[in-house]
Amino acid sequence: MMVRDPIVSGQFYPGDRQSCLEHVRQCMPGDADVEALPETLHGGIVPHAGWTFSGPTAARVFAALAARRTPATVVLFGSDHARAARAGAMFSAGQWSSPLGNVDVDERLAERIASMTNTVIDDPHAHAREHSIEVQLPFVQRVWPDAKILPIIVSPTKQAVDVGQAVARAIDAYKADTVVVGSTDLTHYGPNYGFTPQGVGPEALAWAKDVNDRRLIDLILEMDAQAVIPDAAANRSACGAGAIAATMAACQQLGATQALLLEHTTSYEVGRRMFDEAATMAVGYAAIVFG
């Protein structure tokens, strides 16, 4: 059996079970505002940076989804930082490991997706160095301890929408009980990222969040999956545009008609509160659900 071992535990999040459990607990909101949520939720968008910075934002999505759903399987669309996937690269069999234990891959759903499309291929090796799905796993284990997962890396190409639609068709055809979660960070701004179109300093970081991030977020809230890839490419506004587009397309095909922004922040805003960090760089994070 193939087991995908963690590559960023002890770096992006704690590497031992007790510390990991405690950090997840600290990240989770007290109670999701259930009244503000759509009656049915099909999925969401979460960030994937180190938990100190983005963990609470991601946790808001998992808490909201868990308030409405107890799925048998969580489809996890990940970013493709290494450009290792041709369109959709699926880890179709075996388990994923985290400090909280191992989680089974939904092999039956993977087989059904593979039988219905050639847009999503079985390529577990594409996942070897990609962290965007891994950092979500302890949250899945916390809110849905009995759920299986289906990890799929999605490249930021025009085929990303096709990937999401193909996965949703298989889910619908076989009445699979799933939620769909896609992972991306937003604008990476600052000299370290080689992206400073507005210069440096607080005003530049405000532009990255309030203009560059927000342009993409508004497309998501408008449910315009087709526009996500070109916008992110033109404005460098997301590292996981493929995961966003696939998640949106899948959720729409499964019945979602609206998107709800739960939180939008940046690593600079978090770091300023916690560490009094200087205004030199920032990465944007958003928590969004689809219902």
Secondary structure, DSSP 8 states (H G I E B T S, - for coil): --EE--SSBTTTB-SSHHHHHHHHHHHS-SS--GGGS-SS--EEEE--S-HHHHHHHHHHHHHHHHHH---SEEEEEE--TT---SSEEE--SSEEEETTEEEEB-HHHHHHHHHH-SSEEE-GGGGTT--TTGGGHHHHHHH-TT-EEEEEEE-SSTTHHHHHHHHHHHHHHTT--EEEEEE----EEBGGGTB-TT-SSHHHHHHIIIIIIHHHHHHHHTT-HHHHHHHHHHHT--S-HHHHHHHHHHHHHTT---EEEEEEEEHHHHHHHHH---TT-EEEEEEEEE-
